[in-house]
């Protein structure tokens, strides 16, 4: 699973996502592998990371913020890779 944290001040969203996945029975290194990439609002880095996720054929991309999500949608177009983003609490 690819995780793109596009802004450092909201990076804890990935931790919450992983915690919930653990509650659902996913154990990192056992039945799930996370490729967690972090950058700070760098559009070129977003594109490079997302290109790698698509090439690696990740099962899902968890991404934030909005700009990174828009790039993820474009990068995964024509693939079967779903893009998931956190909703505000």
MARDRENDREN-72742 format. One record per atom (N, C-alpha, C, O): x, y, z. Coordinates in Angstrom, 1 decimal. Layout:
BEGIN
[[X,Y,Z]]
...
% end
This chain:
BEGIN
[[0.8,-1.2,0.0]]
[[0.0,0.0,0.0]]
[[0.9,1.2,0.0]]
[[1.8,1.3,0.8]]
[[0.6,2.1,-0.9]]
[[1.3,3.4,-1.0]]
[[0.7,4.5,-0.1]]
[[-0.5,4.7,-0.2]]
[[1.5,5.1,0.7]]
[[1.0,6.3,1.5]]
[[1.8,7.5,1.1]]
[[3.0,7.4,1.2]]
[[1.2,8.5,0.7]]
[[1.8,9.8,0.4]]
[[1.4,10.9,1.3]]
[[0.2,11.3,1.2]]
[[2.3,11.2,2.2]]
[[2.0,12.4,3.2]]
[[2.6,13.6,2.5]]
[[3.8,13.8,2.5]]
[[1.7,14.4,2.0]]
[[2.2,15.6,1.3]]
[[2.4,16.8,2.1]]
[[2.9,17.8,1.5]]
[[2.0,16.8,3.3]]
[[2.3,18.0,4.2]]
[[2.7,17.4,5.6]]
[[2.0,16.6,6.2]]
[[3.8,17.9,6.1]]
[[4.3,17.3,7.4]]
[[3.4,17.6,8.6]]
[[3.3,16.8,9.5]]
[[2.7,18.7,8.6]]
[[1.9,19.0,9.7]]
[[0.6,18.2,9.8]]
[[-0.1,18.2,10.8]]
[[0.3,17.4,8.8]]
[[-0.9,16.5,8.8]]
[[-0.4,15.0,8.7]]
[[-1.3,14.2,8.4]]
[[0.9,14.8,8.8]]
[[1.4,13.4,8.6]]
[[0.8,12.4,9.6]]
[[0.8,11.2,9.3]]
[[0.3,12.9,10.7]]
[[-0.3,11.9,11.7]]
[[-1.5,11.2,11.2]]
[[-2.0,10.2,11.7]]
[[-2.1,11.7,10.1]]
[[-3.2,11.1,9.4]]
[[-2.8,9.7,9.0]]
[[-3.6,8.7,9.0]]
[[-1.6,9.5,8.5]]
[[-1.1,8.2,8.1]]
[[-1.0,7.3,9.3]]
[[-1.3,6.1,9.2]]
[[-0.6,7.8,10.5]]
[[-0.5,7.0,11.7]]
[[-1.9,6.5,12.1]]
[[-2.0,5.3,12.5]]
[[-2.9,7.4,12.0]]
[[-4.2,7.0,12.3]]
[[-4.8,5.9,11.4]]
[[-5.5,5.0,11.8]]
[[-4.4,6.1,10.1]]
[[-4.9,5.1,9.1]]
[[-4.2,3.7,9.4]]
[[-4.9,2.7,9.4]]
[[-2.9,3.7,9.7]]
[[-2.3,2.5,10.0]]
[[-2.8,1.8,11.2]]
[[-3.0,0.6,11.3]]
[[-3.1,2.6,12.2]]
[[-3.7,2.1,13.5]]
[[-5.0,1.4,13.2]]
[[-5.3,0.4,13.8]]
[[-5.9,2.1,12.4]]
[[-7.2,1.5,12.1]]
[[-7.0,0.2,11.3]]
[[-7.8,-0.8,11.5]]
[[-6.1,0.2,10.4]]
[[-5.8,-1.0,9.6]]
[[-5.4,-2.2,10.5]]
[[-5.7,-3.3,10.3]]
[[-4.6,-1.8,11.5]]
[[-4.2,-2.8,12.5]]
[[-5.4,-3.4,13.3]]
[[-5.5,-4.6,13.5]]
[[-6.3,-2.5,13.7]]
[[-7.5,-2.9,14.3]]
[[-8.3,-3.9,13.4]]
[[-9.0,-4.8,13.9]]
[[-8.2,-3.7,12.1]]
[[-9.0,-4.5,11.2]]
[[-8.2,-5.8,10.9]]
[[-8.7,-6.6,10.1]]
[[-7.1,-6.0,11.5]]
[[-6.4,-7.3,11.3]]
[[-5.2,-7.3,10.4]]
[[-4.6,-8.3,10.2]]
[[-4.8,-6.1,9.9]]
[[-3.7,-6.0,9.0]]
[[-2.4,-5.7,9.9]]
[[-2.3,-4.8,10.6]]
[[-1.4,-6.6,9.7]]
[[-0.2,-6.5,10.5]]
[[0.9,-6.2,9.5]]
[[1.2,-7.0,8.6]]
[[1.6,-5.1,9.8]]
[[2.7,-4.7,8.9]]
[[3.8,-5.7,8.8]]
[[4.2,-6.2,9.9]]
[[4.2,-6.1,7.6]]
[[5.2,-7.1,7.5]]
[[4.7,-8.5,7.4]]
[[5.4,-9.4,7.0]]
[[3.4,-8.7,7.8]]
[[2.8,-10.0,7.8]]
[[1.8,-10.1,6.7]]
[[2.0,-11.0,5.8]]
[[0.8,-9.3,6.7]]
[[-0.2,-9.3,5.6]]
[[-0.4,-8.0,4.9]]
[[-1.4,-7.8,4.1]]
[[0.4,-7.0,5.2]]
[[0.4,-5.7,4.5]]
[[1.8,-5.1,4.6]]
[[2.5,-5.2,5.6]]
[[2.1,-4.4,3.5]]
[[3.4,-3.7,3.5]]
[[3.0,-2.2,3.1]]
[[2.3,-2.0,2.1]]
[[3.5,-1.3,3.9]]
[[3.3,0.1,3.6]]
[[4.6,0.7,3.0]]
[[5.7,0.5,3.5]]
[[4.4,1.5,1.9]]
[[5.4,2.3,1.4]]
[[5.0,3.7,1.7]]
[[4.3,4.3,0.9]]
[[5.5,4.2,2.8]]
[[5.1,5.5,3.3]]
[[6.1,6.6,2.9]]
[[7.3,6.5,3.3]]
[[5.7,7.4,2.0]]
[[6.6,8.5,1.5]]
[[6.1,9.8,2.0]]
[[4.9,10.1,2.0]]
[[7.1,10.7,2.3]]
[[6.7,12.0,2.9]]
[[7.4,13.1,2.1]]
[[8.6,13.0,1.7]]
[[6.7,14.2,1.8]]
[[7.3,15.3,1.2]]
[[6.5,16.5,1.7]]
[[5.4,16.4,2.3]]
[[6.9,17.7,1.4]]
[[6.2,18.9,2.0]]
[[5.8,19.8,0.8]]
[[6.6,20.7,0.4]]
[[4.7,19.5,0.2]]
[[4.1,20.3,-0.8]]
[[5.1,20.5,-2.0]]
[[5.4,21.7,-2.4]]
[[5.6,19.4,-2.5]]
[[6.5,19.4,-3.6]]
[[5.9,18.7,-4.8]]
[[5.9,17.4,-4.8]]
[[5.4,19.4,-5.7]]
[[4.6,18.8,-6.8]]
[[5.5,17.8,-7.6]]
[[5.0,16.7,-8.0]]
[[6.7,18.1,-7.9]]
[[7.6,17.2,-8.6]]
[[7.8,15.9,-7.8]]
[[7.8,14.8,-8.4]]
[[8.0,16.0,-6.5]]
[[8.1,14.9,-5.7]]
[[6.8,14.0,-5.6]]
[[6.9,12.8,-5.7]]
[[5.7,14.7,-5.6]]
[[4.4,14.0,-5.7]]
[[4.4,13.1,-6.9]]
[[4.1,11.9,-6.8]]
[[4.7,13.7,-8.0]]
[[4.6,12.9,-9.3]]
[[5.6,11.8,-9.3]]
[[5.3,10.7,-9.7]]
[[6.8,12.0,-8.8]]
[[7.8,10.9,-8.8]]
[[7.4,9.8,-7.8]]
[[7.5,8.6,-8.2]]
[[6.9,10.1,-6.7]]
[[6.4,9.1,-5.7]]
[[5.2,8.3,-6.3]]
[[5.2,7.1,-6.2]]
[[4.3,9.0,-6.9]]
[[3.1,8.4,-7.4]]
[[3.4,7.5,-8.6]]
[[2.8,6.4,-8.8]]
[[4.4,7.9,-9.5]]
[[4.9,7.1,-10.6]]
[[5.4,5.8,-10.1]]
[[5.2,4.7,-10.6]]
[[6.2,5.9,-9.0]]
[[6.8,4.7,-8.4]]
[[5.7,3.8,-7.8]]
[[5.7,2.5,-8.0]]
[[4.7,4.3,-7.2]]
[[3.6,3.5,-6.6]]
[[2.9,2.8,-7.8]]
[[2.6,1.6,-7.7]]
[[2.6,3.4,-8.9]]
[[1.9,2.8,-10.0]]
[[2.9,1.7,-10.6]]
[[2.4,0.6,-10.9]]
[[4.1,2.0,-10.8]]
[[5.1,1.0,-11.3]]
[[5.2,-0.2,-10.4]]
[[5.3,-1.3,-10.8]]
[[5.1,0.0,-9.1]]
[[5.1,-1.1,-8.1]]
[[3.8,-1.8,-8.0]]
[[3.7,-2.8,-7.3]]
[[2.8,-1.3,-8.7]]
[[1.4,-1.9,-8.6]]
[[0.9,-2.0,-7.2]]
[[0.4,-3.1,-6.8]]
[[1.0,-1.0,-6.4]]
[[0.4,-1.0,-5.1]]
[[-1.1,-1.3,-5.2]]
[[-1.7,-1.1,-6.2]]
[[-1.6,-1.9,-4.1]]
[[-3.1,-2.2,-4.1]]
[[-4.0,-1.0,-3.9]]
[[-5.1,-1.0,-4.2]]
[[-3.4,0.0,-3.2]]
[[-4.2,1.2,-2.9]]
[[-3.2,2.4,-2.6]]
[[-2.1,2.1,-2.2]]
[[-3.7,3.6,-2.9]]
[[-2.9,4.8,-2.5]]
[[-3.7,5.6,-1.5]]
[[-4.8,6.0,-1.8]]
[[-3.1,5.8,-0.3]]
[[-3.7,6.7,0.7]]
[[-2.9,8.0,0.6]]
[[-1.7,7.9,0.8]]
[[-3.6,9.1,0.4]]
[[-2.9,10.3,0.0]]
[[-3.5,11.5,0.6]]
[[-4.8,11.6,0.8]]
[[-2.7,12.5,0.9]]
[[-3.2,13.8,1.4]]
[[-2.1,14.8,1.2]]
[[-0.9,14.4,1.3]]
[[-2.4,16.1,1.1]]
[[-3.6,16.8,1.0]]
[[-4.2,16.8,-0.4]]
[[-3.9,16.0,-1.2]]
[[-5.1,17.8,-0.6]]
[[-5.9,17.8,-1.9]]
[[-5.0,17.8,-3.1]]
[[-5.3,17.1,-4.1]]
[[-3.9,18.6,-3.1]]
[[-3.1,18.7,-4.3]]
[[-2.4,17.4,-4.6]]
[[-2.4,17.0,-5.8]]
[[-2.0,16.7,-3.6]]
[[-1.4,15.4,-3.8]]
[[-2.4,14.4,-4.3]]
[[-2.2,13.5,-5.1]]
[[-3.6,14.5,-3.8]]
[[-4.7,13.6,-4.2]]
[[-5.1,13.8,-5.6]]
[[-5.3,12.9,-6.3]]
[[-5.1,15.1,-6.1]]
[[-5.3,15.3,-7.5]]
[[-4.2,14.7,-8.4]]
[[-4.5,14.2,-9.4]]
[[-3.0,14.8,-7.9]]
[[-1.9,14.2,-8.7]]
[[-2.1,12.6,-8.7]]
[[-1.8,12.0,-9.7]]
[[-2.5,12.1,-7.5]]
[[-2.7,10.6,-7.4]]
[[-3.8,10.2,-8.4]]
[[-3.7,9.1,-9.0]]
[[-4.9,10.9,-8.4]]
[[-5.9,10.6,-9.4]]
[[-5.4,10.6,-10.8]]
[[-5.8,9.7,-11.6]]
[[-4.6,11.5,-11.2]]
[[-4.1,11.6,-12.5]]
[[-3.1,10.4,-12.8]]
[[-3.1,9.8,-13.8]]
[[-2.3,10.1,-11.8]]
[[-1.2,9.1,-11.9]]
[[-1.8,7.7,-12.0]]
[[-1.3,6.8,-12.7]]
[[-3.0,7.5,-11.4]]
[[-3.6,6.2,-11.4]]
[[-4.7,6.0,-12.4]]
[[-5.3,4.9,-12.5]]
[[-4.9,7.0,-13.2]]
[[-6.0,6.9,-14.2]]
[[-5.6,5.8,-15.2]]
[[-4.5,5.7,-15.6]]
[[-6.6,5.0,-15.5]]
[[-6.4,3.8,-16.4]]
[[-5.9,2.6,-15.7]]
[[-5.7,1.6,-16.3]]
[[-5.7,2.7,-14.4]]
[[-5.2,1.5,-13.6]]
[[-6.4,1.1,-12.7]]
[[-7.5,1.8,-12.7]]
[[-6.3,0.0,-12.0]]
[[-7.3,-0.4,-11.0]]
[[-6.9,0.0,-9.6]]
[[-7.4,-0.6,-8.7]]
[[-6.0,0.9,-9.5]]
[[-5.5,1.3,-8.2]]
[[-6.4,2.4,-7.6]]
[[-6.5,3.5,-8.1]]
[[-7.1,2.0,-6.5]]
[[-8.0,3.1,-5.8]]
[[-7.1,4.1,-5.1]]
[[-6.1,3.8,-4.6]]
[[-7.7,5.3,-5.0]]
[[-7.1,6.4,-4.3]]
[[-8.0,6.8,-3.2]]
[[-9.2,7.0,-3.4]]
[[-7.4,6.8,-1.9]]
[[-8.2,7.0,-0.7]]
[[-7.6,8.3,0.0]]
[[-6.4,8.4,0.1]]
[[-8.5,9.2,0.4]]
[[-8.0,10.3,1.2]]
[[-8.8,10.4,2.5]]
[[-9.9,10.0,2.6]]
[[-8.1,11.0,3.5]]
[[-8.8,11.1,4.8]]
[[-9.9,12.2,4.7]]
[[-9.7,13.2,4.0]]
[[-10.9,12.0,5.4]]
[[-11.9,13.1,5.6]]
[[-11.7,13.8,6.8]]
[[-11.3,13.3,7.8]]
[[-12.0,15.1,6.8]]
[[-11.9,15.9,8.1]]
[[-12.7,15.4,9.2]]
[[-13.9,14.9,8.9]]
[[-12.2,15.5,10.4]]
[[-13.0,15.0,11.5]]
[[-14.1,15.9,11.9]]
[[-14.8,15.7,12.9]]
% end
